[in-house]
Structure formats: C-alpha cells, structure tokens
Amino acid sequence: MDMIYNICLILCIIGAINWGLIGFFNFDLVAAIAAGGGKFGNISMISRFIYAAVGLAGLFVAIYMFM
C-alpha cells in the first residue's frame, strides 16, 4: 500500500506543479507534453487520461490521510 501511496503522492506533486505553471505563466505542461501545445485548455485524450490519473491520485491521498 505504501508504494501506491508514493506513486499517488508523486502524481499529486506533478499536478501541483502543473497548476502552478498555469497560474503563474498560463502554460500547461501536460498539454505541452501530451497534446503538442502549451496553451491552457488544449486537451487531447492523453492529456485527459493524465488529468484523470492526477485527480484520482489526489483523492486517494486525501482519503489515505484520514485512515
């Protein structure tokens, strides 16, 4: 279970860095890597999968903290 938690924590950190880049520079790192453009809102299926994985990881970490 600790390995799953660590993977989820890393995904949460990646998500936090991505949102920081969006907030400060209007640059979406996930879109730049997965969709070929860095503009916020440019979503491909790969980007959508990454966003969903980060969201589920955040939910897992939040629930795990209270167990």
C-alpha positions in Angstrom: 0.0 0.0 0.0 2.9 2.4 0.7 4.1 2.0 -2.9 0.7 3.0 -4.3 0.6 6.0 -1.9 4.0 7.1 -3.0 3.0 6.9 -6.7 -0.1 8.9 -5.9 1.8 11.4 -4.0 4.2 11.9 -6.9 1.2 12.4 -9.3 -0.2 15.0 -6.9 3.1 16.8 -6.9 3.2 16.8 -10.7 -0.4 18.1 -10.7 0.5 20.9 -8.3 3.5 21.9 -10.4 1.3 21.9 -13.5 -1.3 24.1 -11.8 1.4 26.5 -10.6 2.7 26.8 -14.1 -0.9 27.5 -15.3 -1.5 30.1 -12.6 1.8 32.0 -13.0 2.6 31.6 -16.6 -0.6 30.4 -18.4 1.5 27.4 -19.5 0.0 23.9 -19.3 2.9 21.4 -19.1 0.7 18.4 -19.5 -0.8 19.8 -22.7 2.7 20.8 -24.0 3.9 17.2 -23.5 0.8 15.2 -24.5 -1.0 17.5 -27.0 1.9 19.3 -28.5 0.9 22.8 -27.3 1.4 24.6 -24.0 -1.8 26.7 -24.0 -4.2 26.0 -21.2 -7.3 24.2 -22.4 -5.7 22.3 -25.2 -6.8 18.8 -24.2 -6.1 15.5 -26.1 -7.1 12.0 -24.9 -3.7 11.5 -23.4 -4.0 14.8 -21.5 -7.4 13.8 -20.3 -6.0 10.5 -19.0 -3.2 12.3 -17.2 -5.6 14.8 -15.6 -7.9 11.9 -14.5 -4.9 10.0 -13.1 -3.8 13.0 -11.1 -7.3 13.7 -9.9 -7.8 10.1 -8.7 -4.3 10.2 -7.1 -5.3 13.3 -5.2 -8.5 11.7 -4.0 -6.6 8.6 -2.9 -4.0 10.6 -1.0 -6.8 12.7 0.7 -8.6 9.5 1.8 -5.4 7.7 2.9 -4.5 10.7 5.1 -7.6 10.1 7.3 -7.4 6.3 7.6 
